[in-house]
Amino acid sequence: MLDRLQSLADRYEKLSELLCDPDVASDPAKLREYSKEQSDLQEAYDAFTEYKSVTEQLESAKAMLNEKLDEDMRELVKMELDELTGRKEQLEERLKILMLPKDPNDDKNVIMEIRGAAGGDEAALFAADLYRMYTRYADMQGWKTEVLEANMSDLGGFKEIIFMISGKGAYSKLKFESGAHRVQRIPATESGGRIHTSTSTVVVMPEAEELEIEINENDIRVDTFCSSGAGGQSVNTTKSAVRVTHIPTGIVATCQDGKSQNSNKEKALQVLRARIYDMMQQQEQAKYADERKAKVGTGDRSERIRTYNFPQSRVTDHRIGLTLHKLDAVMNGELDEIISSLTVATQAEQLGKGE
């Protein structure tokens, strides 16, 4: 591992030189490429630099113990040795994690789809609660949110909502959210005070760039139709809504959120590219399904991943057995503890496999 880390450090320092080169500074594409590569290496480089410094200090402290010291000085050196040894062990563990293979999608924006599933109107209302939860979390991270498509229920919930979250590391944080989310609570429409169980499904897809998923115009069919639902005077009067069908795969994406047909087509193509890319990833992962049983789940969209119990103010993530008794905070977007625990569980599994 130390050889790999030294190679990484050498590359980081070489990039520093390249970024000072006038030829690179005048080439926006190279400047962007090298800056991103250096940024990706920054955390590991800083940890390795500190690790080398701590190791050197440890060697110096050990050498001092061999010298003639008075008792007080010897005790001080021993205390320093203990502190440095502990810090070295922490850095070794940190570096092991930083050297794990990185998901190439981690830095990407995400397209999320939330749908009310079992439970009718209550499932749609819960889908709206989940949407608010994720948008509030995005706000806390300084990310941007944009609705691409929404289909509301009569009671103000979402039968379906598709939206993009844009920001550095969005996929790395939100990729564990795919699956079935279950809610247990007394619906507003329940007069008898009985607790109902409903579910909504969440799908998280990395945004696919045009270069990654090239869609041939001959492979798509574009249909236009009148918008439905809220939208002002243009609703049901102009054919601004767009449905795009990818003929080779049969994948469909629809957008009627905007009043412009061109804008809706671009948004529909964004969703279409993400769905095609996601389908390709799912197929690739299916090849290794027997070998790869991830602790945080298999990625099966029908898998129940989390329960939100309102009467007991309890949230349970079933994949890692995590239970928190602070439902209000979680529904308000405070997801860091859950997401961090899922990330640590994944890293522990990777380390256990020696990946």
C-alpha positions as CSV (number, residue, x, y, z in Angstrom):
1,M,0.0,0.0,0.0
2,L,2.8,2.4,0.8
3,D,4.2,2.0,-2.8
4,R,0.8,2.9,-4.2
5,L,0.5,5.9,-1.9
6,Q,4.0,7.1,-2.9
7,S,3.0,6.8,-6.6
8,L,-0.2,8.8,-5.8
9,A,1.9,11.5,-4.0
10,D,4.3,11.7,-7.0
11,R,1.4,12.1,-9.4
12,Y,-0.1,14.8,-7.2
13,E,3.1,16.8,-7.1
14,K,3.5,16.3,-10.9
15,L,0.0,17.7,-11.4
16,S,1.0,20.8,-9.3
17,E,3.8,21.4,-11.7
18,L,1.6,20.9,-14.8
19,L,-1.0,23.3,-13.4
20,C,1.7,26.0,-13.2
21,D,2.7,25.4,-16.9
22,P,1.6,28.3,-19.1
23,D,0.7,25.8,-21.9
24,V,-1.8,24.0,-19.6
25,A,-3.1,27.3,-18.1
26,S,-4.0,28.4,-21.6
27,D,-5.8,25.1,-22.4
28,P,-9.2,25.1,-20.6
29,A,-9.8,21.4,-21.2
30,K,-6.4,20.3,-19.8
31,L,-6.7,22.8,-17.0
32,R,-10.1,21.3,-16.0
33,E,-8.9,17.7,-16.4
34,Y,-5.7,18.2,-14.3
35,S,-7.5,20.2,-11.7
36,K,-10.2,17.6,-11.2
37,E,-7.5,14.8,-11.0
38,Q,-5.6,16.7,-8.4
39,S,-8.8,17.4,-6.4
40,D,-9.6,13.7,-6.4
41,L,-6.1,12.9,-5.0
42,Q,-6.1,15.7,-2.4
43,E,-7.5,13.8,0.6
44,A,-5.3,10.8,0.2
45,Y,-2.2,13.0,-0.5
46,D,-2.8,15.1,2.7
47,A,-3.3,11.9,4.8
48,F,-0.2,10.3,3.4
49,T,1.8,13.5,4.0
50,E,0.7,13.5,7.6
51,Y,1.4,9.8,7.9
52,K,5.0,10.3,6.8
53,S,5.5,13.2,9.2
54,V,4.1,11.2,12.1
55,T,6.3,8.2,11.2
56,E,9.4,10.4,11.2
57,Q,8.4,11.9,14.6
58,L,7.9,8.4,16.0
59,E,11.4,7.4,14.9
60,S,12.9,10.5,16.5
61,A,11.0,9.9,19.8
62,K,12.1,6.2,19.9
63,A,15.7,7.4,19.3
64,M,15.4,9.8,22.2
65,L,14.5,7.0,24.6
66,N,17.9,5.5,23.9
67,E,19.6,8.7,25.1
68,K,20.4,9.6,28.7
69,L,17.3,11.5,29.9
70,D,16.1,12.5,33.3
71,E,12.9,10.8,34.5
72,D,10.6,13.7,33.7
73,M,11.8,14.0,30.2
74,R,11.6,10.2,29.7
75,E,7.9,10.3,30.8
76,L,7.2,13.2,28.3
77,V,8.8,11.2,25.5
78,K,6.8,8.1,26.4
79,M,3.6,10.2,26.3
80,E,4.5,11.6,22.9
81,L,5.2,8.0,21.7
82,D,1.8,6.9,22.8
83,E,0.1,9.8,21.1
84,L,2.0,9.4,17.9
85,T,1.5,5.6,17.8
86,G,-2.3,6.2,18.2
87,R,-2.3,8.8,15.4
88,K,-0.3,6.5,13.1
89,E,-2.8,3.7,13.6
90,Q,-5.7,6.1,12.8
91,L,-4.0,7.3,9.6
92,E,-3.3,3.7,8.5
93,E,-7.0,2.9,8.8
94,R,-7.9,6.1,7.0
95,L,-5.5,5.4,4.2
96,K,-6.8,1.9,3.7
97,I,-10.3,3.4,3.1
98,L,-9.0,6.1,0.8
99,M,-7.2,3.5,-1.3
100,L,-10.3,1.4,-1.9
101,P,-11.6,1.4,-5.5
102,K,-13.7,4.5,-6.0
103,D,-17.1,4.3,-7.6
104,P,-16.7,6.2,-10.9
105,N,-20.2,7.7,-10.5
106,D,-19.6,9.1,-7.0
107,D,-19.0,12.8,-8.1
108,K,-22.0,12.9,-10.4
109,N,-25.3,14.6,-10.1
110,V,-28.3,12.3,-9.5
111,I,-31.7,11.9,-11.0
112,M,-34.2,10.6,-8.4
113,E,-37.6,9.0,-9.0
114,I,-40.0,8.6,-6.1
115,R,-43.3,6.8,-6.6
116,G,-46.2,6.0,-4.3
117,A,-46.5,2.2,-4.2
118,A,-48.7,0.2,-1.9
119,G,-51.2,2.3,0.0
120,G,-53.0,4.5,-2.5
121,D,-53.4,8.2,-1.4
122,E,-51.3,7.6,1.8
123,A,-48.4,6.2,-0.3
124,A,-48.6,9.3,-2.5
125,L,-48.5,11.6,0.5
126,F,-45.5,9.7,1.9
127,A,-43.8,10.1,-1.5
128,A,-44.2,13.8,-1.1
129,D,-42.7,13.6,2.4
130,L,-39.7,11.7,1.0
131,Y,-39.3,14.4,-1.7
132,R,-39.2,17.1,1.0
133,M,-36.8,15.1,3.0
134,Y,-34.3,14.7,0.1
135,T,-34.6,18.4,-1.0
136,R,-34.0,19.6,2.5
137,Y,-30.9,17.3,2.7
138,A,-29.8,18.7,-0.6
139,D,-30.2,22.3,0.7
140,M,-28.0,21.4,3.7
141,Q,-25.3,20.1,1.4
142,G,-25.5,23.3,-0.8
143,W,-26.8,21.3,-3.8
144,K,-29.4,22.5,-6.3
145,T,-32.7,20.7,-6.9
146,E,-34.8,20.8,-10.1
147,V,-38.1,19.0,-10.7
148,L,-38.2,17.3,-14.1
149,E,-41.6,15.7,-13.9
150,A,-44.4,15.5,-11.3
151,N,-47.7,13.7,-11.2
152,M,-49.7,14.8,-8.2
153,S,-52.5,13.0,-6.4
154,D,-55.9,14.5,-5.4
155,L,-54.8,15.0,-1.8
156,G,-51.5,16.8,-2.7
157,G,-49.1,13.8,-2.7
158,F,-47.1,12.5,-5.5
159,K,-48.0,9.5,-7.6
160,E,-44.6,10.1,-9.1
161,I,-42.0,12.8,-9.0
162,I,-38.7,12.9,-10.9
163,F,-36.1,15.5,-10.0
164,M,-32.4,16.2,-10.4
165,I,-30.0,17.0,-7.5
166,S,-26.8,18.8,-8.7
167,G,-23.7,19.0,-6.5
168,K,-20.3,17.5,-5.9
169,G,-20.6,14.1,-4.5
170,A,-24.4,13.9,-4.8
171,Y,-24.4,10.3,-6.0
172,S,-21.8,9.2,-3.4
173,K,-24.2,10.3,-0.6
174,L,-27.5,9.3,-2.1
175,K,-26.8,6.1,-4.0
176,F,-27.9,3.9,-1.0
177,E,-31.4,5.4,-1.1
178,S,-32.7,3.2,-3.9
179,G,-35.4,0.7,-2.7
180,A,-38.7,0.5,-1.0
181,H,-39.3,2.9,1.9
182,R,-42.1,1.8,4.3
183,V,-44.1,4.2,6.5
184,Q,-46.2,3.2,9.5
185,R,-48.6,6.0,10.7
186,I,-52.2,7.0,11.2
187,P,-53.3,8.6,7.9
188,A,-55.1,11.9,8.0
189,T,-58.0,10.2,6.3
190,E,-58.3,7.5,9.0
191,S,-61.2,8.3,11.4
192,G,-60.7,5.2,13.5
193,G,-57.1,6.1,14.5
194,R,-55.7,2.9,13.1
195,I,-52.0,2.7,12.0
196,H,-51.6,1.9,8.3
197,T,-48.5,0.6,6.5
198,S,-47.7,2.1,3.1
199,T,-44.7,2.1,0.8
200,S,-43.1,4.4,-1.7
201,T,-40.2,3.4,-4.0
202,V,-37.1,5.5,-4.6
203,V,-34.7,5.1,-7.5
204,V,-31.4,6.9,-7.6
205,M,-29.5,7.1,-10.9
206,P,-26.3,9.0,-11.7
207,E,-26.7,11.6,-14.4
208,A,-25.4,10.3,-17.7
209,E,-23.4,12.7,-19.9
210,E,-24.1,12.8,-23.6
211,L,-20.6,11.4,-24.2
212,E,-21.4,8.4,-22.0
213,I,-24.8,7.6,-23.5
214,E,-25.1,8.8,-27.1
215,I,-28.7,8.6,-28.3
216,N,-29.1,8.4,-32.0
217,E,-32.1,10.5,-33.3
218,N,-33.1,7.5,-35.4
219,D,-33.5,5.4,-32.3
220,I,-36.0,7.6,-30.6
221,R,-39.7,8.5,-31.1
222,V,-40.9,11.8,-29.9
223,D,-44.6,12.4,-29.1
224,T,-46.1,15.6,-28.0
225,F,-49.3,16.1,-26.1
226,C,-51.1,18.7,-24.0
227,S,-50.0,19.1,-20.4
228,S,-52.2,18.1,-17.6
229,G,-52.5,19.5,-14.0
230,A,-51.2,22.8,-12.7
231,G,-49.5,25.1,-15.2
232,G,-51.6,28.1,-16.0
233,Q,-53.2,29.0,-19.3
234,S,-51.0,26.7,-21.4
235,V,-52.5,23.6,-19.8
236,N,-54.6,21.5,-22.2
237,T,-54.1,24.2,-24.9
238,T,-50.6,23.7,-26.3
239,K,-48.8,20.5,-27.0
240,S,-45.8,21.4,-24.8
241,A,-45.6,18.0,-23.0
242,V,-43.1,15.5,-24.5
243,R,-42.8,11.8,-24.4
244,V,-39.5,10.3,-25.7
245,T,-39.3,6.5,-26.4
246,H,-35.9,4.8,-27.0
247,I,-36.9,2.2,-29.5
248,P,-34.0,-0.3,-29.0
249,T,-34.7,-0.7,-25.3
250,G,-38.3,0.4,-25.0
251,I,-37.4,2.9,-22.2
252,V,-39.7,5.9,-22.0
253,A,-39.3,9.3,-20.5
254,T,-41.9,12.0,-20.2
255,C,-41.7,15.7,-19.2
256,Q,-44.5,18.3,-19.0
257,D,-43.1,20.4,-16.2
258,G,-42.2,23.4,-18.4
259,K,-44.2,25.4,-20.9
260,S,-41.6,25.1,-23.7
261,Q,-41.6,21.9,-25.8
262,N,-37.9,22.2,-26.4
263,S,-37.2,22.5,-22.7
264,N,-39.4,19.5,-21.9
265,K,-37.7,17.5,-24.6
266,E,-34.2,18.2,-23.2
267,K,-35.4,17.3,-19.7
268,A,-37.0,14.1,-21.0
269,L,-33.7,13.2,-22.8
270,Q,-31.8,13.8,-19.5
271,V,-34.0,11.2,-17.8
272,L,-33.9,8.9,-20.7
273,R,-30.0,8.9,-20.7
274,A,-30.0,8.2,-17.0
275,R,-32.4,5.3,-17.3
276,I,-30.4,3.7,-20.1
277,Y,-27.2,4.1,-18.2
278,D,-28.8,2.7,-15.1
279,M,-30.2,-0.3,-17.0
280,M,-26.7,-1.0,-18.3
281,Q,-25.3,-0.8,-14.8
282,Q,-28.0,-3.1,-13.4
283,Q,-27.3,-5.6,-16.2
284,E,-23.6,-5.5,-15.4
285,Q,-24.1,-5.9,-11.7
286,A,-26.5,-8.9,-12.3
287,K,-23.6,-10.8,-13.8
288,Y,-21.9,-10.8,-10.4
289,A,-25.0,-11.0,-8.3
290,D,-24.0,-14.3,-6.7
291,E,-20.5,-13.1,-5.9
292,R,-21.5,-9.7,-4.7
293,K,-23.9,-9.7,-1.8
294,A,-23.4,-6.2,-0.5
295,K,-24.1,-5.6,3.2
296,V,-26.2,-2.5,2.3
297,G,-28.3,-4.5,-0.2
298,T,-28.2,-6.1,-3.6
299,G,-29.5,-3.0,-5.4
300,D,-32.8,-4.7,-6.0
301,R,-35.4,-2.0,-6.4
302,S,-38.1,-4.0,-4.7
303,E,-36.0,-4.5,-1.6
304,R,-37.5,-2.9,1.6
305,I,-34.6,-0.9,2.9
306,R,-36.1,1.4,5.6
307,T,-39.1,1.8,7.9
308,Y,-40.4,5.2,9.2
309,N,-42.5,4.5,12.3
310,F,-44.4,7.7,13.2
311,P,-46.1,6.6,16.5
312,Q,-42.7,5.6,18.0
313,S,-40.7,8.4,16.2
314,R,-38.4,5.6,14.9
315,V,-36.4,5.1,11.7
316,T,-34.9,1.7,11.0
317,D,-32.5,0.9,8.1
318,H,-33.0,-2.8,7.7
319,R,-29.8,-3.4,5.7
320,I,-27.4,-2.6,8.6
321,G,-29.8,-2.9,11.6
322,L,-29.6,0.8,12.4
323,T,-32.4,2.3,14.5
324,L,-32.7,6.0,15.3
325,H,-35.4,7.5,17.6
326,K,-35.5,10.9,15.9
327,L,-37.9,10.6,13.0
328,D,-38.7,14.4,12.9
329,A,-35.1,15.3,12.4
330,V,-34.7,12.6,9.6
331,M,-37.9,13.8,7.8
332,N,-36.5,17.3,8.0
333,G,-33.5,16.2,6.0
334,E,-31.0,15.3,8.7
335,L,-29.7,12.1,6.9
336,D,-26.0,12.3,7.7
337,E,-26.0,9.7,10.4
338,I,-27.8,7.2,8.3
339,I,-25.8,7.9,5.1
340,S,-22.5,7.8,7.1
341,S,-23.4,4.4,8.7
342,L,-24.2,2.9,5.3
343,T,-20.9,4.3,3.8
344,V,-18.9,2.8,6.7
345,A,-20.7,-0.6,6.4
346,T,-19.8,-0.7,2.7
347,Q,-16.2,0.3,3.3
348,A,-15.9,-2.4,6.0
349,E,-17.2,-5.0,3.6
350,Q,-14.7,-4.0,0.9
351,L,-11.9,-4.0,3.4
352,G,-13.0,-7.5,4.6
353,K,-12.8,-8.7,1.0
354,G,-9.4,-7.2,0.5
355,E,-10.7,-5.1,-2.4
